[in-house]
Amino acid sequence: RDGGADLYAQRITLATPLDAPRAGANEVGLRAWPQPARAGAARVSFALPDDAPATLTLFDVAGRPVAPAAVVRGMGTHTRVLGDASLPPGLYLVRLEHAGATRTARVVVVR
């Protein structure tokens, strides 16, 4: 899709849910919810142990990025909405890279 990636990147927002993963002193936590999620309601929560930048990328099952990678900074818990209501149903992978650590979570999107 041409131009669709920009739309997805604009829909990534910040919140802090109570049930987000917790990171230990040197750990990165990642969790996708709810499972399955309706298009526009898929979220990923992650915890960062320090202020080093983290990269969050959403991929389809073929390994193609669905949206440009988002760079996140800040120690603590973060939540992002993945895509919008036009995100096609399917299985996706979200990858979080932070200070040499990589975490991956599956995201199932239904209509």
ZIHU-V470286 format. One record per residue. N is the residue number from 0. RES is the residue in one small letter. PHI is phi as a letter, one per 30 degrees, with the letter a starting at -180 (none if undefined). NEAR is the number of other C-alpha atoms within 10 Angstrom. Layout:
<<N;RES;PHI;NEAR> <N;RES;PHI;NEAR>>
This chain:
<<0;r;none;5> <1;d;d;5> <2;g;i;8> <3;g;d;13> <4;a;d;15> <5;d;d;13> <6;l;d;15> <7;y;d;21> <8;a;d;20> <9;q;d;15> <10;r;d;15> <11;i;d;15> <12;t;b;13> <13;l;c;12> <14;a;a;11> <15;t;b;13> <16;p;d;11> <17;l;d;7> <18;d;c;9> <19;a;d;20> <20;p;d;21> <21;r;c;18> <22;a;c;18> <23;g;d;11> <24;a;e;9> <25;n;b;10> <26;e;c;13> <27;v;c;24> <28;g;c;19> <29;l;b;23> <30;r;a;21> <31;a;c;25> <32;w;a;17> <33;p;d;14> <34;q;b;13> <35;p;d;18> <36;a;c;17> <37;r;d;17> <38;a;e;19> <39;g;i;19> <40;a;c;19> <41;a;d;23> <42;r;b;19> <43;v;b;23> <44;s;c;22> <45;f;a;22> <46;a;c;21> <47;l;c;27> <48;p;d;19> <49;d;a;18> <50;d;d;13> <51;a;d;12> <52;p;d;15> <53;a;b;21> <54;t;c;15> <55;l;c;22> <56;t;b;20> <57;l;c;26> <58;f;b;19> <59;d;d;16> <60;v;d;12> <61;a;d;9> <62;g;i;10> <63;r;d;12> <64;p;d;16> <65;v;d;22> <66;a;b;21> <67;p;d;16> <68;a;d;17> <69;a;c;15> <70;v;c;13> <71;v;b;16> <72;r;b;14> <73;g;k;14> <74;m;d;14> <75;g;j;17> <76;t;c;23> <77;h;b;21> <78;t;b;21> <79;r;b;20> <80;v;d;21> <81;l;c;27> <82;g;i;26> <83;d;b;18> <84;a;d;15> <85;s;c;12> <86;l;d;20> <87;p;d;14> <88;p;d;15> <89;g;l;14> <90;l;c;15> <91;y;b;20> <92;l;b;21> <93;v;c;21> <94;r;c;18> <95;l;c;24> <96;e;c;16> <97;h;a;22> <98;a;h;15> <99;g;i;6> <100;a;c;11> <101;t;b;15> <102;r;b;15> <103;t;b;17> <104;a;b;15> <105;r;d;20> <106;v;b;25> <107;v;c;18> <108;v;c;21> <109;v;b;17> <110;r;d;13>>
